[in-house]
Amino acid sequence: MSRGRNFTVAERAIKIVGVMAGVTLDEINRELEAEARRCGMAPRLMPQASYDMEATQYRNWIDQDRRRFWTHITRPHAIGDL
């Protein structure tokens, strides 16, 4: 089954900044839904497993190289490549 469309730059920023700020998954998903509505797109939510994995991965590399944070938002790589 297809996961649907890719996250937009704004949606990736919401996800990553939310995870880094310690925001709950429900809060992040509410913002993702609101962003999708503003853009006239179908909502794409963040699953719990992604939230857990990204919380671990992002915290590990954000302190090492802050430029990678920006690069991942604008030109994303698979989480396993981080």
Legacy VTK file of the C-alpha trace (Angstrom):
# vtk DataFile Version 3.0
C-alpha trace
ASCII
DATASET POLYDATA
POINTS 82 float
0.000 0.000 0.000
1.301 3.440 -0.912
2.086 5.896 1.849
0.664 8.722 -0.268
2.391 11.970 -1.082
5.741 13.123 0.278
5.938 15.677 3.056
6.345 19.278 1.912
9.238 21.435 3.136
6.888 23.127 5.632
5.604 19.779 6.900
9.138 18.443 7.352
10.023 21.573 9.310
6.943 21.111 11.533
7.906 17.497 12.196
11.576 18.091 12.888
11.226 21.241 14.970
8.352 19.657 16.896
10.390 16.553 17.690
13.419 18.627 18.689
11.235 20.847 20.906
9.770 17.832 22.684
6.260 18.527 21.384
3.826 15.598 21.597
2.931 13.564 18.546
-0.685 14.757 18.800
0.418 18.400 18.675
2.630 17.763 15.664
-0.170 15.949 13.835
-2.602 18.803 14.554
-0.152 21.229 12.961
0.404 18.903 9.996
-3.372 18.716 9.451
-3.683 22.505 9.661
-0.810 22.999 7.202
-2.358 20.550 4.737
-5.697 22.380 4.961
-3.986 25.747 4.343
-2.334 24.292 1.233
-5.458 22.471 0.004
-3.809 19.044 0.264
-4.736 15.771 1.890
-3.233 15.557 5.378
-0.180 13.369 5.883
0.325 12.560 9.543
3.374 11.376 11.432
3.075 7.815 12.800
4.224 6.981 16.328
7.091 4.806 15.077
8.465 7.701 12.992
8.155 10.071 15.934
10.114 7.700 18.180
12.804 7.031 15.577
13.213 10.664 14.577
13.419 11.806 18.186
16.422 9.546 18.663
18.111 10.164 15.298
17.683 13.947 15.185
18.957 14.489 18.704
22.056 12.478 17.857
23.079 14.433 14.771
21.705 17.927 15.403
24.345 18.606 18.031
27.106 17.297 15.768
26.326 19.292 12.637
23.563 21.926 12.646
23.828 22.452 8.879
22.527 18.905 8.344
19.320 20.011 10.083
18.644 22.594 7.370
19.727 20.286 4.569
17.386 17.544 5.766
14.421 19.931 5.787
15.119 21.299 2.317
16.514 18.155 0.650
15.506 15.173 2.807
17.315 11.880 3.017
15.992 8.624 4.345
16.154 8.534 8.139
18.446 5.527 7.901
20.990 7.627 5.980
21.371 10.106 8.818
LINES 1 83
82 0 1 2 3 4 5 6 7 8 9 10 11 12 13 14 15 16 17 18 19 20 21 22 23 24 25 26 27 28 29 30 31 32 33 34 35 36 37 38 39 40 41 42 43 44 45 46 47 48 49 50 51 52 53 54 55 56 57 58 59 60 61 62 63 64 65 66 67 68 69 70 71 72 73 74 75 76 77 78 79 80 81
